[in-house]
Amino acid sequence: MSTESVVRTTVARINGVALHAAADALPPEELRQRACTELLRQRAQAAGLLDASDASCADGVISEAAANAIDALLEQELNVPEPSEQACRRHYAAHENLYRTGERVRARHILFAVTPGVDVVALRKRAEPIFLDVRCHDGEGADRFADAARKWSNCPSGEHGGELGWLASGDCAPELARELFGHSAVGVLPRLVHSRFGLHVVEVLEREPGVGQPFESVHGAVAMSLRQQCYVTAVRQYLQLLAGQAVMEGVDLDAADTPLLQ
């Protein structure tokens, strides 16, 4: 008998349907995403919106028919109410900074890029000490942030100390814009920022606050934001309900056995 150890990857399944190939070890977030998609695909089949012959793929890519069926399923199953005038006004009062026009931020960053096959856990372990170093530096002496950007950043801006110049909200990824705009603080942001490009250490150098807009002129944008929040909540609750009714193997979606809250 061979003394060599054999490493096996447990295959995650939804109602017996594999979410990945046996040799694949997926990051937890990608595994949960595939599980959510498979729950919805199977539910669409059960609802008669998708042909029973449509099969799940081990690479996680679903058919166009399945994508359309899932869209139809969510439209049919979810009841997302229109936000009331009162709710819109409350949201606007609490987030007035988000609806300013002309807001600009001068910032710099250190990017730890996520590339295919990269170990995200190892990447975070590499980024965190650098983040702590530049955030806790007393500011005296050398420009620690610029030096770290030149040494570590995977962005071309690293050659210039991480300088991004003056930015409007549309100039950067939405994940980054949420952290940069609608706030008043300057300095290194208090946590690593996750975006589609990787992990960022970000410093706000200056702010131009822009001009506030009256509620009436941004009512549509406020209502859309609230509708999106309600939709995301409804989808999450619907997925929890489906997970509570499914046989789940190797993946946890915090299953719930209560009906979808409207």
HUQUIFEN-V744975 format. One record per pair of residues at least 24 apart in sequence whose C-alpha atoms are under 6 Angstrom apart, sorted by the first residue. I is the first residue (numbers start at 0). J is the second residue. D is the distance in Angstrom with one decimal. If there is no record, write none. Layout:
I;J;D
I;J;D
This chain:
11;248;5.2
11;249;4.3
12;248;5.0
13;246;5.9
13;247;5.0
14;245;6.0
14;246;4.8
18;57;5.8
19;57;4.4
20;57;5.5
43;72;6.0
79;230;6.0
96;181;4.7
97;181;4.8
99;209;5.8
99;210;5.2
99;211;4.5
99;212;5.8
100;209;5.4
100;210;5.3
101;209;4.5
102;207;5.6
102;208;4.8
102;209;3.9
103;166;5.4
103;167;4.9
103;206;6.0
103;207;5.1
104;165;5.4
104;166;5.2
104;205;5.9
104;206;4.6
105;164;5.2
105;165;4.2
105;204;5.5
105;205;5.1
106;163;5.7
106;202;5.6
106;203;4.5
106;204;5.4
107;161;4.8
107;162;4.2
107;163;5.1
107;201;5.9
107;202;5.4
108;161;4.9
108;200;5.4
108;201;4.4
109;148;5.0
109;152;4.7
109;161;5.9
109;199;5.5
109;200;5.0
110;152;4.7
110;153;5.4
110;154;5.9
110;198;5.9
110;199;4.7
111;153;5.8
111;197;5.6
111;198;5.1
112;153;5.9
112;196;5.7
112;197;4.4
113;196;5.9
113;197;4.6
130;200;5.9
134;187;5.8
